[in-house]
């Protein structure tokens, strides 16, 4: 059995269309849309609406953790467009989802990332796409558990939830062979992004579940340039499957 796993697609539809080549199934751990690109300021919804220079300024404020100034700048820019900012965002998100789900191979097992908008996914799913969150699917005789979304941060991305809600989804998954989350377990070397020079949030509930149930694999994404891409917790191999927008190739799982 061969499964390809991707995370943090962030708009890279052309590579996503090839991600399932040679695999029995594709697993996608979320973050399909590209709102703002920290590497290429001209890419993403923010730059499409306001231009690359304003995107560069906004990124600089967030990188410096000047969140109040970043929010004030953002509010001023959204006001300049007129109307409800949510309508502008949703129109652009929908355009990306239409392209991405059209490119998504099948069969595919998906869960949400922290920058996704879950309520929109059902409008674009095709036959062979299955969305799971706090749920389990059998793939090739193994139990795959899925936990989507991220935890609350100062970045206020669209799909951040509280620790208790996230922990409840981890608990609902229970004992599995492969635990698939968007965010990593709370292990410092898995959370530190060496380019952004900051720690992302990881899940204590996921870490505890790994220690308690010892799945074969714990797979995740979210941290684009991690200090450590993998580590072992007991018999569990913990693997960051890679920044798909940057790498363009999936992580391969075979058994």
N, C-alpha and C positions, 0 to 999 in steps of 0.2 A: 504494500500500500504506500502511496506517495501523496503527501499533502503539501501544498505550497501555502505559506503564511506571509501576509503583508500587513503593515501598519503605517499610519501617517502618509497616506497617499497624497493628500494635499493637492488635488487637482491634476495629477499626472495620469490622465486618461489613456494616453497612447501606450504607456508601459503597462498599465493595468490590464489592457486588452490582451496582452501576451503573458500575464502573470500565471495563468493556469496551464500554459503549454506543458504537456508531458505529465501532468498531475491528475490524480483521481478526483481531487476536490481542491477548492481554494478556501482558505480561512482569512477573513479580513477583520483586523482589530481596530478599525475606526479611524477617525480624522480624515474623512474624504475631502472636505472642502478646503480651499485656500483662501483665508480671509486676508492675511498679511504675510509677506515673505521676508524673514529677517536676513536672508542672504541676497535676494534680488528684490530691491525695493519697488521695481516697476511691475511686479507680479502680484496678483491677488485682488480681492474685491475692494479693499481700501484704496489701493493705487488706481484701480479702474475708475473709481468715483472721484478721487481727490488729487491724483497725480503722484509720481514717484518721489518728488521732493517733500511733499507733506507726509508721505509714508515714512521717509527717512527720519524726519523730525519726530514723528510719533514713536517710531521704534527706539530712537535715542532716549526719549523720555522714559519709556517703559524699561529699557535696559538699565537705566540709571535708577530705577525704582522710584521715579518721581510720578507716582500714579495719579495724584490729584491733578497735577499739571497736564498729564496725558488725557485724563477724563475731560478736563476743561477744554482742551484743544479739540478733542473728538466731538464734544457737544456743539462747539462753535461750527465745526465743519458740517455736521449733520444738519444743523439749523439752516445753513446756507443752501441746502438742497430744496428746502421746503417740504411740507407734508410730514408724514410719520416716518422716522428713520427705519422702523421695523419693516415698512413696505419696501424701501430701497434695498435693505439687506436681503429680505426674503426673495425678491425678484432675482437678485444676483445669485443667491444660494441655489435657487431652483434651476437656474441655467446650468450651474456646475453639476448638480445632482443628475439632471437629465443626461448630460454627456457621460458622467461617470458610471451610472447604472447601465447605460446602453453598452458601455465597454466592459462591464463586469462579467467575467466568465461564469459559467454554471457547470456543475453545482458549486454554490458558494455559501458558506456559513459566516454570518456577519454579526458584529456587535458595534456599539457606538463608541466614538471618541469624545473627548471633552470639547472639541470645537464643532461637533455635529449638532444637527437639529432633528432629534428623533421623530417628531410628529410629521415631518415631511417625507420620511423614507418610504412609507407605504404607497405614495403616489408614483414611485419610480421603480419599485421592485419588479423583476421579471420572473417567469417560471424558472425554478431551480435556485432561487435566492431565498435563504432562510435566515431571519434575524432572531438572535437569542440574547437575552440579558437576564442574568440570574437563572439561567436554564441550562439543560444538558442535552447534547445530541450524541448519538452513537455514529462514529465514522470508522469504517473498517475494523469493527470489533472493539474499538477503544471508546471510552466515555470522555467526551470533551465538554468541559464546563466553561460558560461564557459570562463575564462580568464587564459591562460597558460603563463608559463615562469617566469623569475625573472627580477629584475632591476639590472643595472650595479653596480658592487662592485669591490674591490681590489682582490677578489678571482678569478675573470675572469672565472667563470664556463661557459659551452658551450652555454647555452640558456639564456643569459642576454641581455635585450633590453633597449632602452632609455625610459625615463619617458613619452615622448610624444607618442611614439608608444604604450606603455602599456595603457596610458590613452585613446587612440583612441579605443582600444579593449573594455575597460570598457564602453565607450560611446556607442559602437555598440551594446552591450548587452542590454542596456536600463533597463526598469523596469521588474523585474522578481520576482518570489516567493522565489527562492533559488539561491544565487550568489556563484558560485564555482570558487575559484582561487587557484593557487599553493601557492602564498605568502599571508601573512595576510594584513589587512588594517593597516595603520600607527598609531597604538595604542601602546605606549611603553611597557606596561605589556604583550602584545601579542608577542612582538618582541624580548624580552630578553631571551636568552638561559642560564639557571642557571648552566649548566655543562660546556659549552664552555665559559661562562662568557663574553658574548658579545651580542650586539644588531645586529640582522639581519635587512635587509632592508624590509620595508613594503611600501605599496602603498598609497599615499595621494589621488590619483584618486579613488581608491576603497573606502577609508574612506568617501570621499565626496559623492560618489554614494550611499553609505549606508545611510548617513544622509539625502540625498535628496529623495530617492525612498523607503526606509524602507522595504526591503525584509523580509520575515519571518526568513530566516537564511542566514548567510554568512559563508561558509565553506572553510577551507584552511588547509595547513600543513606547511612544510618548516622548522619551528622552532621545533627542535626535543625534547627539554626539556624546554618548555616555563614557564616563571614565572607565567603566567595565561593561562589556556587552553581555557577559555571562558569569555566573557563579553557581556554586552548588550549595544547597541547604539539605543536609542529610543525603538522601538518595535522589533528591529532586534537582534536575538541571534547569536553572533559571536562565532564560535566553531573551535578550532584546532582539527582536527579529529584524531590526534595521529600519532606517528612515527611507521609506520607499520612494518618496519624491526625489531624494538625493541619489539613491543607489539604483533604482529602477529594476531591481531583481528581488525575487521572493526568498525567504528562508525556506529550506527544504527539510521536511520531516518524513522519514521513511521507516517502515517496520514490516 
